[in-house]
Amino acid sequence: MKIIVQKFGGTSVKDDHGRKMALAHIQEAIEIGYKVVVVVSAMGRKGDPYATDTLLGLLYGDVEMISNREQDMLLSCGEIISSIVFSSMLNQNGIKATALNGAQAGFVTSNEHTNAKILEMKCDRLLETLGDHDVVVVAGFQGASIKTGDITTIGRGGSDTSAAALGAALDAEFVDIFTDVEGVMTADPRIVENAKPLSTVTYTEIVNLAYQGAKVIHPRAVEIAMQSEVPIRVRSTYSQSSGTLVTSNHSKKRGSDVYERLITGIAHVSDVTQIKVNAKEGQYDVQTEVFKAMAKDGISVDFFNITPKGVIYTVPDKVTDRAVDILRSLGYEPIINRHCAKVSTVGAGIMGVPGVTAKIVTALSEKGIQILQSADSHTTIWVLVKEEDMIKAVNALHEAFDLSN
């Protein structure tokens, strides 16, 4: 069997128009000889009847009033409903289809409810079902605990991860991630008017873009695909465009746009707070004490710079007050800079090329944008700016590296 995996997100399956556009992509794949495994998210977003956040809103009181096991039972319903609705539409249009939940499709996970890890894929039933169906529609975002057999969910963005895991397990020719944009863009088109779609990106580039704020695909999905070298295509549900091919470096010939370009794109994350903590007199373990305290309270830290005299890092704005209370309880008086944004310049061509940082600093300085903090890696250079400067900063860097051409 030639197999292709196609994932449709919440905006693609929320209404009849989106589902019919998805239908056209499935029909096209069947016509050229593929068996199709479709992975679906819950229908729509908060406010839509069966969206994940809408289901949470049905609870009496806060989500803490139920166990994580019960929360997984509730949230898995959104994708199950979506899979059956989608399957019925396919059958009505002459495509032989059936629906499976995550466990039935073979997802064996850890027992960490609400954020389980995929441990194993047992796809015998799925393959058998594909033998006498054109399409199997799989409820994304979920599996079954290896320990108890209970329903588990694999975290937000889990339907992307489900699709990639199925692509790897089934040795699919492609994993198509359908969204409401034309593919991976050089920047968020909502804030950069002349952002353009990229025809090809490497796994490494898209992972970095995704972790730095680009929302077209979940980074865990890319990491799974990268390990098994399953090509991903990020495409629009609403057009016939081929979208963006995500593949490995060595599968591309020299002279391709992957190698020629210096910078792939500009990504951003808003709503972060910068925290500076100075060591007490004679103290040498400030970093250890601070980071252990953050971890103990479940606060994820990011973008940290360490010096002998202290530490600077960022946290999401929503946990700033908690972080400050913890630090004060330890005897520190942190310096807080709320409402910041991390802007990231990402490109496989950055490594070993002089002058990239200088170009970033110059572009921002010329626009009067203050850099509060910076860091770099082989493929990414990050700067922290005030959130009020974020849009101006993203546009300035997009222009500086000529990404619209």
RARA-V885471 format. One record per pair of residues at least 4 apart in sequence whose C-alpha atoms are under 8 Angstrom apart, sorted by the first residue. I is the first residue (numbers start at 1). J is the second residue. Records with the same first field share a line. If there is no record, write none. Layout:
I->J, J
//
This chain:
1->34, 35
2->33, 34, 35, 172, 173
3->34, 35, 36, 37, 170, 171, 172, 173, 174
4->29, 34, 35, 36, 37, 167, 172, 173, 174, 175, 176
5->36, 37, 38, 39, 163, 166, 167, 172, 174, 175, 176
6->26, 36, 37, 38, 39, 163, 175, 176, 177, 178
7->38, 39, 40, 159, 160, 163, 175, 176, 177, 178
8->12, 13, 22, 38, 39, 40, 41, 177, 178, 179, 237
9->13, 40, 41, 42, 43, 159, 178, 179
10->14, 40, 41, 42, 43, 44, 45, 51
11->18, 43, 44, 45, 179, 180
12->18, 19, 22, 43, 44, 178, 179, 180, 237
13->18, 19, 22, 40, 41, 42, 43, 44, 82, 86
14->18, 19, 42, 43, 44, 48
15->19, 43
16->20
17->21
18->22, 237, 238
19->23, 86
20->24
21->25, 237, 238
22->26, 237, 238
23->27, 90
24->28
25->29, 237, 240
26->30, 36
27->31
28->32
29->33, 34, 35, 36
30->34, 35, 36, 134
35->130, 134, 135
36->134, 135, 136
37->135, 136, 137, 138
38->135, 136, 137, 138
39->83, 137, 138, 139, 140, 159, 162, 163
40->79, 82, 83, 137, 138, 139, 140, 159
41->78, 79, 82, 139, 140, 141, 159
42->50, 51, 52, 78, 79, 80, 81, 82
43->48, 49, 50, 51, 78, 79, 82
44->48, 50, 51
45->51, 52, 53, 54
46->51, 52, 53, 54
47->51, 53, 54
48->54
49->54, 55
50->54, 55, 78, 81
51->55, 78
52->56, 75, 78
53->57
54->58
55->59, 74, 75, 78
56->63, 74, 75
59->63
60->65
61->65
63->71
66->70, 71
67->71
68->72, 113, 114
69->73, 113, 114, 150, 151, 152
70->74
71->75, 114
72->76, 113, 114, 151, 152, 153
73->77, 151, 152
74->78
75->79, 153
76->80, 141, 142, 151, 152, 153
77->81
78->82
79->83, 139, 140, 141
80->84, 100, 101, 139
81->85
82->86, 139
83->87, 99, 100, 101, 137, 138, 139
84->88, 98, 99, 137
85->89
86->90, 137
87->91, 97, 98, 99, 136, 137
88->92, 97, 98
89->93
90->94, 95, 96, 97
91->95, 96, 97
95->134, 135
96->133, 134, 135
97->133, 134, 135, 136, 137
98->133, 135, 136, 137
99->136, 137, 138, 139
100->104, 105, 136, 137, 138, 139
101->105, 138, 139, 140, 142, 143
102->106, 107, 138, 139, 140, 141, 142, 143, 144
103->107, 108, 142, 143, 144, 151
104->125, 126
105->122, 123, 125, 126, 138
106->120, 121, 122, 123, 124, 125, 126, 143
107->118, 119, 120, 121, 122, 142, 143, 144
108->118, 119, 120, 121, 122, 143, 144, 145, 146
109->116, 117, 118, 119, 120, 143, 144, 145, 146, 152
110->116, 117, 118, 119, 145, 146, 147
111->116, 145, 146, 147, 148, 152
112->116, 117, 152
113->152, 153, 154
114->152, 153, 154, 155
115->152, 153, 154, 155
116->152, 153, 154, 155
117->154
118->143, 154
121->165, 166, 169
123->127, 169, 170
124->128
125->129
126->130, 136
127->131
128->132
129->133, 136
130->134, 135, 136
139->159
140->158, 159, 160, 162, 163
141->153, 154, 155, 156, 157, 158, 159, 160, 161, 162
142->151, 152, 153, 154, 158, 162
143->151, 152, 153, 154
144->148, 149, 150, 151, 152
145->149, 150, 151, 152
153->158
154->158
157->161, 217, 218
158->162, 218
159->163
160->164, 177, 217, 218, 221
161->165, 218, 220, 221, 222, 224
162->166, 221
163->167, 175, 221
164->168, 175, 221, 222, 224, 225, 230
165->169, 221, 224, 225
166->170, 172
167->171, 172, 173, 174, 175, 225, 230
168->172, 224, 225, 228, 229, 230
171->230
172->230
173->230, 231
174->230, 231, 232, 233
175->230, 231, 232, 233
176->232, 233, 234, 235
177->217, 232, 233, 234, 235
178->234, 235, 236, 237
179->183, 216, 234, 235, 236, 237
180->236, 237, 238
181->235, 236, 237
182->197, 234, 235, 236, 239, 241, 243, 244
183->197, 198, 216, 234, 235, 236, 243, 244
184->197, 198, 216, 234, 243, 244
185->189, 195, 196, 197, 198, 265
186->195, 196, 197, 198, 264, 265, 266, 398, 403, 404
187->191, 192, 195, 196, 214, 265, 266, 267, 394, 398
188->192, 195, 214, 267
189->193, 194, 195, 196
191->391, 395
192->391, 394, 395
194->404
195->403, 404
196->403, 404
197->243, 244
198->243, 244
199->243, 244, 245
200->244, 245, 246, 247, 257, 258
201->205, 206, 244, 245, 246, 247, 258, 264
202->206, 246, 247, 248, 249, 258, 348
203->207, 222, 223, 226, 246, 247, 248, 249
204->208, 248, 348
205->209, 264, 346, 347, 348, 379
206->210, 219, 222, 246
207->211, 219, 222, 223
208->212, 219, 346, 379, 380
209->213, 214, 265, 266, 267, 346
210->214, 215, 216, 217, 218, 219
211->219
212->267, 268, 269, 342, 343, 344
213->267, 268, 269
214->267, 268
216->234
217->221, 222, 234
218->222
219->223
220->224
221->225
222->226
223->227
224->228
225->229, 230, 231, 232
226->230, 247, 248
229->247, 248
230->247
231->245, 246, 247
232->245, 246, 247
233->242, 243, 244, 245, 246
234->243, 244, 245, 246
235->241, 242, 243, 244
236->240, 241, 243
247->251
248->252
249->258
252->256, 258
254->259
255->259, 260
256->260
257->261
258->348
259->348, 349
260->349
261->347, 349
262->347, 348, 349, 350
263->345, 346, 347, 348, 349, 350, 401, 403
264->345, 346, 347, 348, 403
265->345, 346, 347, 398, 403
266->343, 344, 345, 346, 394, 397, 398
267->343, 344, 345, 346, 394
268->341, 342, 343, 344, 390, 394
269->341, 342, 343
270->339, 340, 341, 342, 387, 390
271->316, 317, 318, 339, 340, 341, 387
272->314, 315, 316, 317, 338, 339, 340, 341, 342
273->314, 315, 316, 317, 320, 336, 337, 338, 339, 340
274->312, 313, 314, 315, 336, 337, 338, 340
275->312, 313, 314, 315, 334, 335, 336, 337
276->310, 311, 312, 313, 334, 335, 336
277->310, 311, 312, 332, 333, 334, 335
278->286, 309, 310, 311, 332, 334
279->283, 284, 286, 309, 310
280->286, 332
284->308, 309
285->289
286->290, 310, 311
287->291, 306, 310, 311
288->292
289->293
290->294, 327
291->295, 301
292->296
293->297, 326, 327
294->298, 299, 300, 301, 323, 326
295->299, 300
299->315, 319, 323
300->315
301->313, 314, 315
302->313, 314, 315
303->313, 314, 375
304->311, 312, 313, 314
305->311, 312, 313, 375
306->310, 311, 312
307->311
315->319, 320
316->320
317->338, 339
319->323
320->324
321->325
322->326
323->327
324->328, 334
325->329
326->330
327->331, 332, 333, 334
328->332, 333, 334
339->386, 387
340->384, 385, 386, 387, 388
341->384, 385, 386, 387, 390
342->382, 383, 384, 385, 390
343->382, 383, 384, 385, 390, 393, 394
344->380, 381, 382, 383
345->380, 381, 382, 397
346->350, 379, 380, 381
347->379, 380
348->378, 379
349->353, 379
350->356, 378, 379, 380
351->378, 379
355->359
356->360
357->361, 381
358->362
359->363, 400
360->364, 397, 400
361->365, 371
362->366
363->367, 396, 397, 400
364->368, 369, 370, 371, 393, 396, 397
365->369, 370
367->392, 393, 396
369->385, 389, 393
370->385, 386
371->383, 384, 385
372->383, 384, 385, 386
373->383, 384, 385
374->381, 382, 383, 384
375->381, 382, 383
376->380, 381, 382
377->381
385->389, 390
386->390
389->393
390->394
391->395
392->396
393->397
394->398
395->399
396->400
397->401
398->402, 403, 404
399->403, 404
//
